[in-house]
Amino acid sequence: MAILPIHQLGQPILREVAKPITTVDDELRQLIADMFETMDAALGVGLAANQVGIARRVAVIEADEQRFVMINPILLEATGKDSADEGCLSIPDLHGEVTRPERILLEAMDADGATFRLELDGLAARAVQHEIDHLDGVLFIDHLSALKRQLMVKRWKKEHRDDGPTWLPAPEESEAAP
């Protein structure tokens, strides 16, 4: 297993829509193992393949005493409403209040290619939605008001200006974003 580099805000891969997985094989299982190790090392509750530079529809979750992989995840149902503070391994040091459905019904494949369904609420439901957003090229800051997002990105950019060439602002992340 290996700890993979986590791509950060501004890197184009985070805005890509991940491609569906057609074959569950040993290469994918190795990626899943590496993603779990990377998530654990970063003290996260979820990690999508986009975040480690691979635009494929797979993510790992560990929240509310549940640890699972979701391949080609689909939300079949979403009910209720819950607002909570969210952060992201790809945007370290920033948090914002995001409103999401409180309860979900998830359908996905596991590491053996078997389809499963899970009814989730709480942090696990939030983490699943956050990671599915990543697979669709959406970041948690996209759920914030334009002004709040603009201020957060400006602050993050200033705090990370010395991080080197990894900062490549996408058009919707520029200071002039609406």
Buried (B, 14 or more C-beta within 10 A) or exposed (E): EEBBEBBBBBBEBBBBEBEEBEEBEEEBEEBBBBBBBBBBEBEBBBBBBBBBEBBBBBBBBBBBEBEBBBBBBEBEEBEEEBEEEBBBBBBBEBEBEBEBBBBBBBBBBBBEEEEEEBEBBBBBBBBBBBBBBBBBBBBBBBBBEEEEBBEBBBEBBEEBEEEEEEBEBBEBBEEEBE
